[in-house]
Amino acid sequence: MTHDPRIEAVEHFYDFHPISAQQILAAVASRGVRLQDITEEVLQHHDQDHYGGTAAVDRLMAEAVVIAHDEVLDVCSGMGGPARYLAWKTGCRVTGLDLTQSRVQGATELTQLAGLADRVRFVEGNALAMPFESASFTLAMGQEAYAHIPNKAQLVRECARVLRPGGRWVFSDILKREHLTDEDARQLFDGMRFSEIASVEDYTAWVQANGMRLVRVVDLSEEWTRILLERHAMYRSLEAQTVQRLGREHFERYDHAYEHFVGLYQLGILGGALIHAVRDQ
Ligand SMILES: C[S@@+](CC[C@H](N)C(=O)[O-])C[C@H]1O[C@@H](n2cnc3c(N)ncnc32)[C@H](O)[C@@H]1O
């Protein structure tokens, strides 16, 4: 696979993201919970790096009809919040794949603290060249991460490859609903490291080209516009912590980029959806 510098830029972005394992542990400690008393019930209020928290994982889980026997792959697992929640709620085994080493380390540490390491593991790697055998998983999932990935046709090929026949791929992603100007796309990459934003039509074509069938698309655009406004306020509330950890310039650059991103939702140019596809038998 040819080298794409956008991948390294995404990794660097997540090494310096305002939400980190360290920040999650600080939030847990501020609730008076000692390290040795951390459980999944405590962590799940702090470790979900997508829109809608555990309720969004519940919706994905219901859409995919997850059972204890599922072998799940969370493609772009971040700090592992959805992976742990899914394993804790259903008893299934989950492998999380993430590009960013600091995310994989943080996710592994949090999983050990929550006592879920026997069922949830994290692997460092690029979703465009997954380090897994073909037909390894019964379900692939992902939340609010694929907009970072360039060459999404390759991402879809990889997801189809690692799924067993009949396996489901259920994910949510940031999508374009209208034409995105080159200038907006440039700003989205500069500020948020979104490498390529796809549309529902793009995904439909890629799914069909890779031996999968589209089951359902649930439009989440309105819900996400509201959530993003709240999230922006939450990042602003972390100003003191972020400035202390990463400096004022970093905080202001991120804040400005988020403002532009949320603005595109308010204009109806960006949106989002939960997409469910199945690999043919
Ligand atoms: C917004 S976070 C989402 C994390 C997780 N899905 C959640 O909901 O908590 C996006 C994650 O995608 C990862 N990522 C981005 N591009 C990737 C790639 N090409 N391969 C694997 N992981 C990637 C980043 O390292 C980051 O941890």
Ligand as a Chemical Component Dictionary entry (heavy atoms), coordinates in Angstrom:
data_LIG
# 
_chem_comp.id                   LIG 
_chem_comp.type                 NON-POLYMER 
_chem_comp.pdbx_formal_charge   0 
_chem_comp.three_letter_code    LIG 
# 
loop_
_chem_comp_atom.comp_id 
_chem_comp_atom.atom_id 
_chem_comp_atom.alt_atom_id 
_chem_comp_atom.type_symbol 
_chem_comp_atom.charge 
_chem_comp_atom.model_Cartn_x 
_chem_comp_atom.model_Cartn_y 
_chem_comp_atom.model_Cartn_z 
_chem_comp_atom.pdbx_ordinal 
LIG C1  C1  C 0  -12.934 9.886 17.440 1  
LIG S1  S1  S 1  -11.887 8.550 17.876 2  
LIG C2  C2  C 0  -13.142 7.313 18.053 3  
LIG C3  C3  C 0  -12.807 6.268 19.049 4  
LIG C4  C4  C 0  -13.894 5.249 19.372 5  
LIG N1  N1  N 0  -14.568 4.783 18.175 6  
LIG C5  C5  C 0  -14.907 5.774 20.362 7  
LIG O1  O1  O 0  -16.055 5.943 19.946 8  
LIG O2  O2  O -1 -14.583 5.979 21.530 9  
LIG C6  C6  C 0  -11.104 8.102 16.339 10 
LIG C7  C7  C 0  -10.013 7.050 16.459 11 
LIG O3  O3  O 0  -9.716  6.576 15.132 12 
LIG C8  C8  C 0  -8.349  6.223 15.088 13 
LIG N2  N2  N 0  -7.943  6.129 13.664 14 
LIG C9  C9  C 0  -7.924  7.128 12.762 15 
LIG N3  N3  N 0  -7.479  6.670 11.559 16 
LIG C10 C10 C 0  -7.222  5.353 11.709 17 
LIG C11 C11 C 0  -6.749  4.326 10.850 18 
LIG N4  N4  N 0  -6.424  4.579 9.568  19 
LIG N5  N5  N 0  -6.626  3.071 11.335 20 
LIG C12 C12 C 0  -6.931  2.793 12.639 21 
LIG N6  N6  N 0  -7.368  3.741 13.510 22 
LIG C13 C13 C 0  -7.519  5.001 13.068 23 
LIG C14 C14 C 0  -7.664  7.313 15.870 24 
LIG O4  O4  O 0  -6.373  6.933 16.313 25 
LIG C15 C15 C 0  -8.680  7.538 17.015 26 
LIG O5  O5  O 0  -8.324  6.788 18.153 27 
# 
loop_
_chem_comp_bond.comp_id 
_chem_comp_bond.atom_id_1 
_chem_comp_bond.atom_id_2 
_chem_comp_bond.value_order 
_chem_comp_bond.pdbx_ordinal 
LIG C1  S1  SING 1  
LIG S1  C2  SING 2  
LIG S1  C6  SING 3  
LIG C2  C3  SING 4  
LIG C3  C4  SING 5  
LIG C4  N1  SING 6  
LIG C4  C5  SING 7  
LIG C5  O1  DOUB 8  
LIG C5  O2  SING 9  
LIG C6  C7  SING 10 
LIG C7  O3  SING 11 
LIG C7  C15 SING 12 
LIG O3  C8  SING 13 
LIG C8  N2  SING 14 
LIG C8  C14 SING 15 
LIG N2  C9  SING 16 
LIG N2  C13 SING 17 
LIG C9  N3  DOUB 18 
LIG N3  C10 SING 19 
LIG C10 C11 SING 20 
LIG C10 C13 DOUB 21 
LIG C11 N4  SING 22 
LIG C11 N5  DOUB 23 
LIG N5  C12 SING 24 
LIG C12 N6  DOUB 25 
LIG N6  C13 SING 26 
LIG C14 O4  SING 27 
LIG C14 C15 SING 28 
LIG C15 O5  SING 29 
# 
